[in-house]
Amino acid sequence: MKGLYRVAGEEPVKSDSGKKTIGIPRALGFHQLGLFWIHLMTRLGYEVVISPETSSEIVDRGISAMTCEACFPVKISHGHAATLKDKCDYLFMPMLIEMESNQGNNSFYCPYVEANTYMLMAALGLDARKVIKPAVYFKKGKVDLRHNFAAEFKRLGLPFAANEFDRAYDESMAVLNQFDRDIKRVGAEILKNLGDRRAIIVIGRPYSAYDSRTNLNLFATFSRLGIHAIPQEFIDLDGIDVESEYPNMYWGFGNRILQAAKFINRDQRLFGLYLTSFSCGPDSFVLHFFNHEMNRTHRPYLELELDEHSAGAGVETRLLAFIDAIKNQTQITILSDKEINFMPRKSTAPLTERTLYLPKMAEGARCLAAAFRHLGCKAEVMPTYTNAGIEFGKKHTSGKECFPCIVTTGDMFDVIDRHIGQGANVNDSLAFFMPETEGPCRFGQYTRLHRILLDKYKYVNVPILSPSSEDSYRFSGYFNNDQAIEFRKLAWQAIVYSDLIEKALWRIRPYEKIKGKTDQAFEAAMQAGINAIEAGGGLQLIRAAKRAARSFAAIERTNEQKPLIGIVGEIFVRTHKESNQQLIRALEDLGCETYTSSVAEWVEYTTHTGIEDSTEALRRQKSLGNIGEAAKFWLTAKYQRLVASFIAQPFNSLLKNRFDHKTEHILEETADIFSNHINGEAILSIGGALAFAKDGYNGVVNSMPFTCMPSTIASSILKVHMRNKAPFVDMIYDGSIMPNRDTNLATFTFQARQNLEKNGRRS
């Protein structure tokens, strides 16, 4: 590549030929795709400038620029962008959404990589007119990338010709593919000439494994110590099946890491060294699965978790100890291809013969259980956050996973222990309900970890019911078509109704004259809703809604005005009272009224996203299948809004404007600072917080689990864009009791009262 690019120095780079200069930060996706981007932008007529290799100065600049705590590679990306931003005409920072993949839905980048562009723009105050940020879905191919580049170049007023782009794409991809073939040929030659000697496969994301600062010059250490080490990218992993055993492994790098694990298990000479970073969200789950694979062959491996505080001496000590371990390792099992591609067991016992346990997220879980009971399932809500459950959850997780995963894991096994104590055979009598997503958030990995733990303790026939956001929770494959339609309708009614009575609770309780009256009204309304839903919902539920609204309206209230606080954040923690340490009660005790983004908001968003995706698929290819898929999502949205309006009507005068923001409204609020190409909760929190501020709320809380990626992304952007709009605070939960958390909340509510005194309330 000599001559294709220049490295940024102290002064801005001026092109000798008069070409515009494009700066590409040497971080994150660069370590996988830098060769392609350099060739592509050069062929499109630009002079490419890249940042220097990561140095202590770049690390320090990155850490100083961060608006929130994230993994080390993200901190480094801030340093590289800061180094380049004033030294080129444009920064090239694409939204990397999907990598190329031939296996199912396993192509997503992690949320931090997807959203890094907008995190950088907020932290560094970058001018959007100087940032080229096309959405990149390599899985969709050249035509989709051309479409996104054309839209981005048009936004910036840059010339664009489709035929020139296609030629540049083809030539640049040919270069990248040839490089990939070359390094795999080298890897094959190393393995061929290895003989009986043992070797280490270095596993990890390219931006962790191949940046000399993030890996602490690991490969130089290998060379000095005479250790045979092969980078993961040098191994041909094509054809190794991961999808059969990990059907929802939607991260592209996660898929490759598990392919590498299976490759290692085929060869007694090979051992794994897993490079990761502190606070790497995907690795908090992928490491469980990698460990699961290594344990199947009794094979030791070394995990190196590095960050800005790590030092080379400590790494070398651990490396030498690992070398001694693998030299002395004799009990290694070699797995056949059939064993490597193990198919997870699935129970065929009907749900009606089991008790189906639901996680208690919001109070509405009780109504959702009633919807299952209407279909003949013996459904109950799990007891939650018990001492025994939390102890089990912490014992069998690393503490690096999302806090909701720890809570739900503990809840499940607490239920199992209770049934065993009653003499039940849990393999025949229990089932668990745990929805999932199709990425890129970690939530979709809970069920696989749960499955591994259930199998580990011999509960191999306990099924997990896992409807997905991919089809807007249609419950495909769990019920027959008629049952699925009936359940989805009833489940939506349950969600809407339970959300509404909680909104009434939050609206009335801060002002009640007789303490406890609102809680009594809520509990009576909840039980009435449960009875109506179990009987089939519809008109019975609307009558229950009317009675509930009258009951809440009859409660005597004071006429005072309190600060109004909007709560956004990760859906489980913001709605699970035990996890957020009674956040709403705490705010009320501090003299505030609250409103929390509802469960219905998430369901409506997944439907809206389904409409967008199916419409885009229809644009690319007009077929009966695509027409049908788009029509299904469109009809679902119409039904959802119609039902919501009927159930909400009795509450209109009571709640006034205390209703969720429509998805379209949320996306409008984020149009200039974020993108819905980055699907998930981050955009709902960002748009929801800004909408709350515009509506005259006196403060916004971002309720989140420790290390939650979507909520951290939202925080990084909101800390900048909420300035001078309304007080904003992150409330971060991990199960610990911390006095400064209470102090932070008290300080925030003081600011909210000041905001009320200065601006009043428009809501």
C-alpha positions in Angstrom: 0.0 0.0 0.0 3.0 2.3 0.0 2.1 5.6 -1.6 -1.7 5.1 -1.2 -2.0 7.1 2.0 -0.2 9.5 4.3 0.1 9.4 8.1 -1.0 12.5 9.9 1.7 14.5 11.6 1.5 17.8 13.6 0.2 19.9 10.7 -2.9 19.6 8.5 -2.2 17.5 5.4 -2.5 19.4 2.2 -2.8 17.4 -1.0 -0.1 18.0 -3.6 -2.6 17.3 -6.4 -5.4 19.5 -5.1 -7.5 16.5 -4.1 -9.7 16.6 -1.0 -8.1 14.8 1.9 -10.0 12.0 3.8 -8.9 11.1 7.3 -9.4 7.5 8.5 -8.8 6.9 12.2 -6.6 3.9 12.8 -9.1 2.3 15.2 -11.9 -0.3 15.6 -13.0 -1.3 12.0 -9.8 0.0 10.5 -8.0 -3.2 11.7 -10.4 -5.3 9.7 -11.2 -3.1 6.7 -8.6 -0.4 6.6 -7.0 -1.9 3.4 -10.4 -1.8 1.7 -11.3 1.7 2.7 -7.9 3.1 1.7 -8.1 1.6 -1.8 -11.8 2.6 -2.2 -11.4 6.2 -1.2 -8.2 6.5 -3.3 -9.9 5.1 -6.3 -12.8 7.5 -5.8 -10.3 10.4 -6.2 -9.4 11.4 -2.6 -6.1 11.5 -0.8 -6.2 9.3 2.2 -4.7 10.3 5.6 -4.6 7.9 8.5 -3.7 8.6 12.1 -0.4 7.3 13.5 -0.1 4.0 15.3 -1.6 4.1 18.8 0.7 5.9 21.2 0.5 7.0 24.9 -0.5 10.5 23.7 -3.3 9.1 21.6 -4.5 7.0 24.5 -4.5 10.0 26.8 -6.3 12.1 24.3 -8.9 9.5 23.9 -9.5 9.0 27.6 -9.7 12.8 28.1 -12.3 13.1 25.3 -14.6 10.4 26.6 -18.0 11.5 27.9 -18.7 8.1 29.5 -16.9 4.9 30.4 -16.5 2.3 27.7 -14.1 -0.4 26.5 -10.4 0.4 25.8 -10.7 0.2 21.9 -13.5 2.8 22.0 -11.3 5.1 24.2 -8.5 4.6 21.6 -10.9 5.5 18.8 -11.6 8.8 20.4 -7.8 9.5 20.6 -7.3 8.7 16.9 -10.3 10.8 15.8 -9.1 13.7 17.9 -5.7 13.4 16.3 -7.1 13.6 12.8 -10.0 16.0 13.0 -8.1 19.2 12.2 -5.7 17.7 9.7 -7.9 16.7 6.8 -10.9 18.0 4.8 -13.2 15.1 5.9 -13.2 12.4 8.4 -14.3 9.0 7.1 -16.2 7.3 10.0 -18.7 4.8 8.6 -21.4 3.2 10.7 -20.4 -0.4 10.6 -23.6 -2.4 11.0 -23.1 -5.8 9.4 -20.0 -7.6 8.1 -20.0 -10.1 5.2 -21.3 -13.5 6.3 -22.6 -16.7 4.7 -24.2 -18.2 7.8 -27.6 -17.0 9.0 -27.9 -13.9 11.1 -24.4 -13.7 12.4 -23.0 -10.5 10.9 -23.6 -7.7 13.4 -20.8 -5.5 14.8 -21.1 -4.7 18.5 -23.2 -1.6 19.5 -20.1 0.4 20.3 -18.7 -0.1 16.9 -22.0 0.6 15.2 -22.5 3.8 17.2 -18.9 5.0 17.4 -19.4 7.6 14.8 -22.0 9.4 16.8 -20.2 9.0 20.1 -17.2 10.6 18.5 -19.2 13.4 17.0 -20.8 14.3 20.4 -17.5 14.0 22.4 -15.3 15.9 20.0 -17.9 18.4 18.8 -17.4 17.3 15.1 -19.2 19.2 12.4 -21.5 16.8 10.6 -20.7 18.6 7.3 -17.1 17.3 7.6 -17.9 13.7 8.5 -18.6 11.0 5.9 -20.6 8.4 7.7 -22.4 5.9 5.4 -24.2 2.9 6.9 -22.3 -0.2 6.0 -24.0 -3.6 5.6 -21.5 -5.7 3.8 -23.9 -8.6 4.1 -26.3 -6.8 1.7 -23.6 -6.4 -0.9 -22.3 -3.7 -3.3 -25.6 -2.3 -4.4 -26.7 -1.4 -0.9 -23.3 0.1 -0.1 -23.5 2.2 -3.3 -26.9 3.4 -2.3 -25.7 4.5 1.1 -22.6 6.1 -0.2 -24.6 8.0 -2.8 -26.9 9.4 -0.1 -24.0 10.4 2.1 -22.1 12.1 -0.7 -25.3 14.0 -1.8 -25.7 15.2 1.8 -22.2 16.6 1.7 -22.4 18.0 -1.8 -19.7 15.8 -3.1 -19.6 14.4 -6.6 -20.7 10.7 -7.0 -20.9 8.4 -10.0 -22.4 5.0 -9.6 -20.2 3.4 -12.3 -17.0 4.8 -10.7 -18.1 3.6 -7.3 -18.8 0.1 -8.6 -15.4 -0.1 -10.3 -13.6 1.2 -7.2 -15.6 -1.2 -5.0 -14.8 -4.3 -7.1 -11.1 -3.4 -7.3 -10.8 -2.6 -3.6 -12.7 -5.8 -2.6 -10.4 -7.8 -4.8 -7.4 -6.4 -3.0 -8.9 -7.2 0.4 -9.9 -10.7 -0.7 -6.4 -11.4 -2.1 -4.9 -10.3 1.2 -7.2 -12.6 3.1 -6.2 -15.5 0.8 -2.5 -14.7 1.3 -2.6 -14.7 5.1 -4.7 -17.9 5.2 -2.1 -19.6 2.9 0.6 -18.6 5.4 -1.5 -20.0 8.2 -2.0 -23.3 6.4 1.8 -23.5 5.8 2.5 -22.9 9.5 0.2 -25.7 10.5 1.5 -28.0 7.9 5.1 -27.5 9.1 4.3 -27.5 12.8 4.8 -31.3 13.2 4.1 -32.4 16.7 4.9 -29.1 18.3 2.1 -27.2 20.0 0.9 -23.7 18.9 -1.3 -21.0 20.2 -4.2 -19.5 18.2 -4.6 -15.9 19.2 -8.3 -15.2 19.3 -10.1 -11.9 19.6 -11.5 -8.9 17.7 -9.0 -7.4 15.3 -9.0 -4.0 17.1 -8.0 -5.9 20.3 -5.6 -8.3 18.8 -3.7 -6.3 16.2 -3.3 -2.8 17.7 0.2 -2.9 19.3 -1.1 -0.9 22.3 -4.2 -2.9 23.0 -2.2 -6.2 22.7 0.9 -4.8 24.5 3.1 -5.9 21.6 2.0 -9.5 22.3 3.3 -10.9 19.0 6.8 -9.4 19.6 6.7 -11.1 23.0 5.8 -14.4 21.3 8.7 -14.0 18.8 11.2 -13.2 21.6 10.1 -16.2 23.6 10.1 -18.5 20.6 6.4 -19.4 20.9 4.5 -20.5 17.8 1.5 -18.2 17.7 -1.0 -17.9 14.9 -3.5 -15.0 14.6 -7.1 -16.1 14.2 -7.4 -14.3 10.8 -4.7 -16.7 9.4 -6.9 -19.7 9.9 -9.5 -20.8 7.3 -12.7 -21.1 9.3 -15.1 -21.4 6.4 -17.5 -24.2 6.7 -17.3 -24.6 10.5 -20.9 -24.6 11.7 -21.7 -22.4 14.7 -25.3 -21.7 13.9 -26.6 -25.1 14.8 -25.5 -24.8 18.4 -25.6 -21.0 18.8 -28.5 -20.1 16.5 -28.7 -16.6 17.8 -25.0 -15.7 17.7 -25.6 -12.5 15.7 -22.2 -10.9 16.3 -19.9 -11.5 13.3 -16.8 -11.6 15.5 -18.5 -13.7 18.1 -19.3 -16.2 15.3 -15.7 -16.3 14.2 -14.4 -16.7 17.7 -16.6 -19.8 18.2 -15.6 -21.1 14.8 -11.9 -20.8 16.0 -12.8 -22.6 19.2 -14.2 -25.5 17.2 -11.2 -25.5 14.9 -8.9 -25.8 17.9 -11.0 -28.7 19.2 -10.1 -30.6 16.1 -6.4 -30.6 16.6 -4.5 -31.7 19.7 -1.6 -29.4 19.0 -3.6 -26.2 19.3 -4.5 -24.0 22.2 -6.4 -20.7 22.5 -5.3 -17.4 23.8 -8.3 -15.1 24.1 -7.5 -11.4 24.0 -10.3 -9.2 25.3 -10.8 -5.8 26.9 -12.3 -4.8 30.2 -16.0 -3.9 29.7 -16.2 -5.7 26.3 -20.0 -6.4 26.2 -20.1 -9.2 23.6 -17.1 -11.0 25.2 -19.0 -11.2 28.5 -21.1 -13.8 26.8 -18.8 -15.1 24.1 -16.3 -16.0 26.7 -18.9 -18.3 28.4 -19.5 -20.0 25.1 -15.7 -20.3 24.3 -15.1 -21.8 27.8 -18.0 -24.2 27.1 -16.2 -25.3 23.9 -12.8 -25.7 25.6 -14.2 -27.7 28.5 -15.6 -30.2 26.1 -12.1 -31.2 25.1 -10.5 -30.6 28.6 -8.3 -28.0 26.9 -6.7 -25.1 28.9 -6.8 -21.6 27.4 -5.5 -18.2 28.5 -7.8 -15.2 28.8 -6.0 -11.9 28.7 -8.2 -8.9 29.6 -6.3 -5.8 28.8 -7.0 -2.0 29.1 -5.1 1.2 29.6 -3.8 0.1 33.0 -2.3 -3.2 31.8 1.5 -3.7 31.7 3.6 -6.0 29.5 5.5 -7.6 32.4 2.3 -9.0 34.0 1.2 -10.3 30.6 4.5 -12.1 30.0 4.4 -13.8 33.4 0.9 -15.2 32.7 2.0 -16.2 29.2 5.0 -18.2 30.5 2.7 -19.9 33.1 0.3 -20.8 30.3 3.1 -22.2 28.1 4.1 -24.5 31.0 0.4 -25.6 31.4 0.0 -26.6 27.8 3.4 -28.4 27.7 2.2 -30.6 30.6 -1.3 -31.1 29.3 -2.0 -34.7 28.4 -5.8 -35.2 28.8 -7.1 -33.7 25.5 -10.1 -35.0 23.6 -10.3 -34.6 19.9 -13.8 -34.0 18.6 -15.1 -35.2 15.3 -17.0 -32.8 12.9 -20.3 -34.3 14.0 -19.4 -33.7 17.7 -18.2 -30.2 17.0 -21.5 -29.4 15.3 -23.5 -30.6 18.3 -27.2 -29.8 18.0 -28.8 -28.5 21.2 -31.6 -30.6 22.6 -35.1 -29.3 22.4 -38.1 -30.6 24.4 -41.2 -31.7 22.5 -43.4 -31.8 25.6 -46.4 -29.5 25.2 -46.4 -26.3 27.3 -49.8 -27.2 28.7 -48.3 -30.0 30.7 -45.8 -27.7 32.4 -45.8 -24.6 34.5 -44.4 -21.7 32.4 -42.5 -19.2 34.4 -42.1 -15.6 33.2 -39.5 -13.1 34.5 -40.9 -10.3 36.5 -39.7 -7.3 34.7 -42.5 -4.7 34.9 -45.7 -5.3 36.9 -47.3 -6.1 33.6 -45.7 -9.5 33.6 -48.7 -10.6 35.7 -51.1 -9.6 32.9 -48.9 -11.4 30.4 -49.0 -14.6 32.4 -52.8 -14.3 32.3 -52.6 -14.2 28.5 -50.7 -17.5 28.5 -53.3 -19.0 30.9 -56.1 -18.0 28.5 -54.4 -20.4 26.0 -54.3 -23.2 28.5 -50.8 -22.7 29.8 -50.2 -22.9 33.6 -48.3 -19.6 33.6 -46.9 -17.8 36.6 -44.5 -14.9 37.3 -41.2 -15.9 38.9 -40.4 -14.7 42.4 -37.6 -12.2 41.8 -34.5 -10.9 43.5 -34.6 -13.4 46.3 -31.4 -13.9 48.4 -31.0 -17.4 47.0 -31.6 -16.3 43.5 -29.1 -13.4 43.6 -26.5 -15.7 45.2 -26.9 -18.3 42.4 -26.9 -15.6 39.7 -23.7 -14.1 40.9 -22.0 -17.5 41.4 -22.7 -18.7 37.9 -21.9 -15.6 36.0 -18.7 -13.6 35.8 -20.2 -10.3 36.8 -19.3 -8.8 33.4 -22.7 -9.7 31.9 -25.7 -7.4 31.9 -27.1 -7.1 35.4 -30.6 -8.3 34.2 -28.9 -11.6 33.0 -27.6 -12.1 36.5 -31.0 -11.4 38.0 -33.0 -13.6 35.6 -30.5 -16.5 35.9 -30.9 -16.4 39.7 -34.7 -16.2 39.4 -34.8 -19.3 37.2 -32.7 -21.4 39.4 -34.5 -20.2 42.5 -37.8 -21.5 41.0 -36.1 -24.8 40.2 -34.9 -25.2 43.8 -38.4 -24.4 45.1 -39.9 -27.1 42.9 -37.2 -29.7 43.8 -38.0 -28.9 47.5 -41.6 -29.8 46.8 -40.5 -33.2 45.2 -41.2 -32.2 41.6 -39.3 -33.6 38.6 -38.5 -30.2 37.0 -37.5 -31.8 33.6 -41.2 -32.8 33.2 -42.9 -30.0 35.0 -41.2 -26.6 34.3 -40.7 -24.3 31.3 -39.3 -20.7 31.2 -40.3 -17.7 29.1 -37.4 -15.4 28.1 -37.9 -13.1 25.1 -34.8 -12.3 23.0 -33.6 -9.9 20.3 -31.7 -10.6 17.1 -28.9 -8.2 18.1 -26.7 -6.3 18.5 -27.5 -5.8 22.2 -26.5 -8.7 24.6 -30.1 -9.4 25.6 -30.4 -12.0 22.8 -27.6 -14.1 24.4 -29.3 -14.7 27.7 -31.2 -17.8 26.6 -28.1 -19.5 25.3 -26.3 -18.9 28.6 -29.4 -20.1 30.5 -29.5 -23.2 28.3 -25.8 -24.0 29.0 -26.5 -23.7 32.8 -29.7 -25.7 32.7 -27.9 -28.5 30.8 -24.9 -28.3 33.2 -27.2 -29.1 36.1 -29.0 -31.9 34.1 -32.2 -29.9 33.4 -31.8 -30.8 29.7 -35.5 -31.2 29.1 -36.6 -27.9 30.6 -37.5 -25.7 27.6 -37.0 -22.0 27.2 -39.7 -20.2 25.2 -37.9 -17.4 23.3 -39.9 -15.2 21.0 -37.8 -12.7 19.2 -37.9 -9.0 18.2 -36.9 -10.1 14.7 -40.6 -10.8 13.9 -42.0 -8.3 16.3 -42.6 -11.1 18.9 -45.0 -13.1 16.7 -44.2 -16.3 18.7 -43.5 -18.2 15.5 -43.1 -21.9 16.1 -44.5 -22.0 19.6 -48.2 -22.0 18.9 -50.2 -22.9 15.8 -51.1 -20.0 13.6 -54.5 -19.3 15.2 -53.1 -19.5 18.7 -50.2 -17.3 17.9 -52.4 -14.6 16.5 -54.8 -14.8 19.4 -51.9 -14.7 21.9 -50.2 -11.7 20.2 -53.4 -9.8 20.3 -54.0 -10.6 23.9 -50.4 -10.0 24.9 -50.6 -6.5 23.4 -53.7 -5.8 25.3 -52.0 -6.9 28.5 -49.0 -4.7 27.9 -51.1 -1.6 27.0 -53.4 -2.1 30.0 -50.7 -2.7 32.6 -48.6 0.2 31.2 -51.7 2.5 31.6 -52.5 1.7 35.2 -48.8 2.1 36.1 -48.9 5.6 34.4 -52.0 6.4 36.5 -50.1 5.2 39.6 -47.2 7.5 38.9 -49.6 10.4 38.0 -51.6 10.2 41.2 -49.5 8.8 44.0 -47.1 11.8 44.5 -50.2 13.9 45.3 -52.4 11.6 47.3 -53.8 12.9 50.6 -54.2 9.5 52.2 -51.0 7.5 51.8 -51.5 4.0 50.3 -54.8 4.8 48.5 -53.2 4.9 45.0 -51.4 1.6 45.6 -54.7 0.0 46.7 -56.3 1.3 43.5 -53.5 0.0 41.4 -53.6 -3.5 42.9 -57.4 -3.7 42.4 -57.0 -2.5 38.8 -54.2 -5.0 38.2 -56.3 -7.9 39.5 -59.3 -6.8 37.4 -57.1 -6.7 34.3 -55.7 -10.1 35.0 -59.2 -11.6 35.3 -60.3 -9.8 32.1 -57.3 -11.0 30.1 -57.5 -14.5 31.4 -61.1 -14.5 30.2 -60.1 -13.3 26.7 -59.7 -9.5 27.0 -61.5 -7.3 24.5 -64.6 -5.6 25.8 -64.0 -7.1 29.3 -60.6 -5.4 29.5 -62.0 -2.1 28.3 -64.7 -2.2 31.0 -61.9 -2.9 33.5 -60.0 0.1 32.2 -63.0 2.3 32.7 -63.4 1.1 36.3 -59.7 1.6 37.0 -59.7 5.1 35.6 -62.7 6.1 37.7 -61.0 4.6 40.8 -57.8 6.5 40.3 -59.7 9.7 39.5 -61.6 9.5 42.8 -58.5 9.6 44.9 -58.2 12.9 46.8 -55.0 14.8 45.9 -53.2 18.0 46.8 -52.9 20.9 44.3 -49.1 21.3 44.6 -46.8 21.2 41.6 -43.7 19.0 41.8 -40.8 18.6 39.5 -41.7 16.2 36.7 -38.9 13.6 35.9 -38.8 11.4 32.8 -37.1 8.1 33.1 -35.4 6.4 30.1 -32.8 3.6 29.9 -32.5 -0.1 29.6 -35.9 -1.7 29.6 -35.4 -4.3 32.4 -33.6 -2.1 34.9 -35.9 0.9 34.4 -39.0 -1.2 35.0 -37.7 -3.8 37.5 -38.2 -2.2 40.9 -35.8 -4.5 42.7 -33.0 -3.9 40.2 -33.3 -0.2 40.2 -33.6 -0.1 44.0 -37.1 1.4 43.9 -36.1 4.4 41.7 -39.6 5.8 41.3 -40.3 5.6 45.0 -37.0 7.2 45.7 -37.8 10.1 43.4 -41.2 10.5 44.9 -39.8 10.5 48.4 -37.5 13.3 47.2 -40.6 15.3 46.1 -40.9 14.5 42.4 -43.4 13.1 40.0 -42.1 10.6 37.5 -42.9 9.1 34.1 -41.1 6.0 32.8 -40.9 5.0 29.1 -43.1 1.9 28.9 -42.8 -1.6 27.6 -45.3 -0.8 24.9 -42.8 1.8 23.6 -40.3 -1.0 22.8 -42.9 -3.2 21.1 -44.1 -0.3 18.9 -40.5 0.5 18.0 -39.8 -3.1 16.9 -42.9 -3.0 14.8 -41.8 0.3 13.3 -38.4 -1.1 12.5 -40.0 -4.1 11.0 -41.9 -1.8 8.7 -38.8 0.1 7.7 -36.8 -3.1 7.1 -39.5 -4.9 5.1 -40.2 -1.8 3.1 -36.5 -1.5 2.3 -36.4 -5.2 1.3 -39.4 -4.5 -1.0 -37.5 -1.6 -2.5 -34.6 -3.8 -3.3 -36.7 -6.7 -4.6 -40.4 -6.7 -5.4 -41.6 -10.2 -4.6 -44.8 -11.6 -3.2 -42.9 -12.7 -0.1 -41.5 -9.2 0.5 -45.0 -7.7 -0.1 -46.5 -10.0 2.4 -43.9 -9.3 5.0 -44.4 -5.5 4.7 -48.1 -5.9 4.8 -47.9 -8.0 8.0 -45.9 -5.3 9.8 -48.1 -2.5 8.5 -51.3 -4.3 9.7 -49.6 -5.1 13.1 -48.9 -1.4 13.6 -52.5 -0.5 12.7 -53.8 -3.0 15.2 -51.5 -1.9 18.0 -52.4 1.7 17.7 -56.2 1.0 17.4 -56.2 -1.3 20.5 -54.0 1.2 22.5 -56.4 4.0 21.7 -59.5 2.0 22.9 -57.9 0.9 26.2 -56.4 4.4 26.8 -59.6 6.4 26.2 -60.9 6.1 29.8 -57.5 7.5 31.0 -57.2 10.5 28.7 -58.5 13.1 31.1 -56.7 11.6 34.0 -53.3 11.3 32.4 -53.7 14.3 30.0 -50.4 14.2 28.0 -48.7 11.5 30.1 -48.4 9.1 27.1 -45.5 7.5 25.3 -43.8 9.4 22.5 -44.6 7.8 19.1 -41.6 6.1 17.5 -41.8 8.6 14.6 -41.5 11.5 17.1 -38.5 9.8 18.8 -36.7 9.3 15.5 -37.3 12.9 14.5 -35.7 14.1 17.8 -32.5 12.1 17.0 -32.3 12.8 13.3 -29.2 15.1 13.5 -27.4 13.3 16.2 -28.0 9.5 15.8 -29.3 7.0 13.3 -31.9 4.2 13.3 -29.5 2.1 11.3 -28.2 1.5 14.9 -31.3 -0.5 16.1 -32.0 -0.9 19.7 -32.7 0.9 22.9 -30.1 3.6 22.5 -32.1 5.6 20.0 -35.2 5.3 22.2 -33.4 6.7 25.2 -31.8 9.5 23.3 -35.0 10.5 21.5 -37.1 10.0 24.6 -34.9 12.1 26.8 -34.8 15.0 24.3 -38.6 14.7 23.8 -39.1 14.9 27.6 -37.0 18.0 27.7 -38.9 19.6 24.9 -42.2 18.7 26.6 -41.1 20.7 29.6 -40.0 18.0 32.0 -37.8 19.2 34.8 -35.2 16.5 34.5 -34.4 13.1 32.9 -32.9 10.0 34.5 -31.1 7.3 32.4 -31.6 4.1 34.4 -29.1 1.5 33.3 -27.2 -1.6 34.3 -23.5 -1.3 34.8 -21.6 -1.7 31.4 -24.9 -1.7 29.4 -23.8 -0.8 25.9 -27.0 0.8 24.5 -27.4 2.9 27.6 -23.8 3.9 27.7 -24.1 5.0 24.0 -27.2 7.0 25.0 -25.4 8.6 27.9 -22.4 9.6 25.8 -24.6 11.5 23.5 -27.2 12.9 26.0 -24.5 14.3 28.3 -23.6 16.6 25.4 -27.1 17.3 23.9 -29.0 17.6 27.1 -26.9 20.6 28.2 -29.0 23.7 28.8 -32.2 21.7 28.2 -32.9 20.0 31.5 -31.0 18.3 34.3 -29.7 14.8 33.3 -28.2 12.0 35.4 -27.2 8.4 34.8 -28.3 6.0 37.5 -26.2 2.9 37.2 -27.1 -0.4 38.9 -25.3 -3.7 39.5 -26.9 -4.9 42.7 -24.5 -3.0 45.0 -25.6 -0.5 47.6 -23.6 2.7 47.2 -24.2 5.8 49.3 -23.0 8.1 46.4 -25.9 6.8 44.3 -28.4 8.3 46.8 -26.3 11.5 46.9 -26.3 11.7 43.1 -30.1 11.3 43.0 -30.6 13.9 45.7 -28.4 16.4 43.8 -30.3 15.7 40.6 -33.7 16.4 42.2 -32.4 19.6 43.7 -31.4 20.7 40.2 -34.9 19.6 39.0 -36.6 21.8 41.6 -34.4 24.7 40.4 -35.5 24.0 36.9 -39.2 24.0 38.0 -38.8 27.3 39.8 -37.1 28.9 36.8 -39.1 27.3 33.9 -42.3 25.9 35.5 -43.9 22.9 33.9 -45.4 22.6 30.5 -46.6 19.0 31.1 
